[in-house]
Amino acid sequence: MELYARQQFDFFLATAVERFSERIVQRCAGAENALKQLKEDANGEGIWLDQYVEHLFEDFLFNNTGGACFILSALEKRDIEIEENGKVEQVLQKMAHKAFADLLKNKTIESLDRSVGFGV
């Protein structure tokens, strides 16, 4: 991945983590509750990770083949498990969604761990 594209992806990821953290902290009434819920069920009440990623991809115009390729290019070394059949476009988008959702969950857990640890 070219350096300019890496910078764009890193900005996208940082923005996604910040916005997602804020949303789930508000919905779950605090960072500790949000962290616990995120670890237990990332698609449970108040978290809805997959739904968030779906809307995020729409907002940043990544809900297409080009966007999926951009995400997958940035995450090419990550492992994902996916069983999907269908058109290439659909499979690429599912792969990008899954890979990014996994990364977003991990980065958000790290962010919330820091917040809870430092009492922020």
PyMOL commands that set and color helices and strands:
alter all, ss='L'
color gray80, all
select helices_A, chain A and resi 3-27+31-40+49-59+65-74+88-118
alter helices_A, ss='H'
color red, helices_A
deselect
rebuild
show_as cartoon
